[in-house]
Amino acid sequence: MSHAPGSGLAGLRLGAAGVLFAVAAALHPAHAQGTQPELKSAPSFVDNFSNFSQSRWFVSDGWTNGAHQNCTWSKDLVRLSDGVLSLSFEKRKQKDREFACAEIQTKQRYGYGVYEARMKTGAGSGLNAAFFSYIGPQDKQPWDEIDFEVLTKDPSKVQVNSYIQGKPKNAKLVDVAGGADKGFNDYGFVWEKDRLRWYVNGKLVHEVTNPDELPTHSQKIFFSLWGSDKLTNWMGAFVDPGSKVTMQVKRVAFTALGQPCQFPESLACSISNSN
């Protein structure tokens, strides 16, 4: 999380993480249901990181999200190799911070649909590895957000959460079988007008249907790895990891409601109408 040119202030928000939602209209097998009012949205996409699309992604560089963050975003810590995108955290003085960290965000905004990422994180107390969607004041919009956040002090779990008008809602810690740091795991949320669902490795782990707790604004997609020596109650006491910590992403996808699933493992292929 992070928020500068449009990022997701996940740091201050104290929660977010992972990101898998759904809204009231469920999905037909192999298709996302599209019988509800639509938010404005960029088209569906799958990014397997065979290359880095500068038309899709903005790389945060040269700022922090506030005093709570002990690292400065650095474009040098975003790397692509053999179809794997890496975002890293390391001890490197950047401006007034002793550490550097990494974040990317989409340039376009997305609405109701299925959001998915396949990723692996490193471990370390005081760090946060996140996949989330966010929009807020930087884009002259209210602060809405949907999160998957691995608080890497305990990579056996991921925190799911959402923010409505800047207020945290629905935070929950859920298990990641085998550990978020031991192998690649699939995180996804299905965001519909009347429901939001989070999934880990294809398993439903959290669901929200209260209309007052559902985002209503199109959002950008983010990945970030950052640290804090101030948010100790949430992220744990910060400990200098002593070496570079890396978050790896193999795939990210957005499938708009009403569109066919885009790859065999997609949630959009398997989630059926639950109404």
Number of C-alpha atoms within 10 A of each C-alpha: 34 30 24 18 18 23 30 34 23 29 22 16 17 17 31 34 31 32 34 34 31 28 25 22 22 27 28 19 16 20 23 29 23 18 11 15 9 15 16 13 17 16 13 18 13 14 16 17 17 14 13 15 11 10 9 12 15 19 20 24 19 12 19 23 21 15 12 14 22 22 31 27 29 23 19 13 21 22 14 17 11 9 15 18 21 22 27 26 29 21 17 15 12 16 13 11 17 13 21 29 31 29 27 23 27 21 18 16 19 23 26 33 31 30 32 29 29 20 24 22 28 23 22 22 21 25 31 30 33 33 33 33 32 31 28 23 15 14 13 9 13 17 22 25 36 35 32 34 30 32 29 24 20 17 25 19 21 28 22 32 29 33 24 18 16 16 12 18 19 17 18 17 18 15 14 19 14 13 17 26 22 14 14 18 22 23 26 33 32 31 30 32 23 20 21 31 24 29 25 25 16 16 12 14 18 21 18 21 16 12 14 11 19 26 28 21 22 21 32 22 28 25 29 27 32 28 29 22 19 16 18 12 9 14 24 19 17 18 14 16 15 9 9 15 20 23 25 23 23 21 18 21 21 27 26 28 27 18 18 17 23 18 12 10 12 21 30 30 18 17 17 16 14 9 7
